[in-house]
Amino acid sequence: MTVIDTLIETAVADTDLLRKLDSQGDRFGVPRDVEFLLRAPSAEKATTVASFINDYQYGVATTQDLDDSPSVLVVIHMPIEQNAIQSVSGFMACVCELFGLEYDGWGCVVQAHP
């Protein structure tokens, strides 16, 4: 798969998730913690990518399950309006392509109307 294919696939998945959140009454403009999951082939790769993200302040990255299923959880406090979330999601997908990880998408808590 090329980077372009990855970005297209990611954009489609992001739009599907936004539709689901919209159906739950989410207010996209309300900032909240958004979690991005990057699956790594090894603990070493997970540690390298977490350091890269933290060193350049792209988000707050922590490694998880280094022994069994290494991954990086990146948390960014942001609104999820389509242009913003797709830009950040696309960036995370590109980071995965560059470092040899698998991008597993993003999630957040719904910020519904009161």
Summary of the structure (lengths in Angstrom):
residues: 114
radius of gyration: 14.1
end to end distance: 42.7
largest distance: 44.0
contacts: 343
relative contact order: 0.27
helix: 46%
strand: 26%
